[in-house]
Amino acid sequence: MPEDYRELLDKFYEKKIDEIMEKRIWVIPIIERDAGIEDVIAQVSAKDHVWIVEDKNSRKLVGVITEKDFLDMLEHPKMLTYEPTSKMTRSLYHGTVDTAESIMTKKPIACDSGSTVENAITTMIKYNIRRLAVTEDGDIIGEISLKDLIGTFASIVYQYRR
């Protein structure tokens, strides 16, 4: 094992996202912007996040709902010092949310499949996020998560030891 990991990290940083991203679109949590709260609950409880697309006939990415968005939606009304409106907060209690679109974070951070791991890591650190949508012409074609990156680096380290 090397004293430092610079050589292995260089190999890791150069990898293209399309080599390691989740491409199986049926595995990626995706719902339409007009999906109801129950669909959001099911997806977020199963996968910790859900990507939001324009409609059933489109993969145009318009948002994401993460556990943090869900937590904000569940905030207890006693925590609020004002009467919320849909522009101010997303509150299930106050009825300001009713669809995925009303909960989602708009303009989700994404990368393209030709990006490098180095770029993906830099973006994740900059925005303090754990996953990126992978898009092509605005359509979601996959996703890359911190867990995917860790697994890829572990594989590189394992291959080096062999």
Buried (B, 14 or more C-beta within 10 A) or exposed (E): EEEEBEEBBEBBBEBBBBEBBBEEEEEBBBBBBBBEBEBBBBBBEEBBBBBBBBEEEBBBBBBBBBEEBBEBBEBEEEEBEEEBEEEEBBBBBBEBBEBBBBBBBEEBBBBBBEBBBBBBBEBBEEEEBBBBBBBEEEBBBBBBBBEBBEEBBEEBBEEEEE
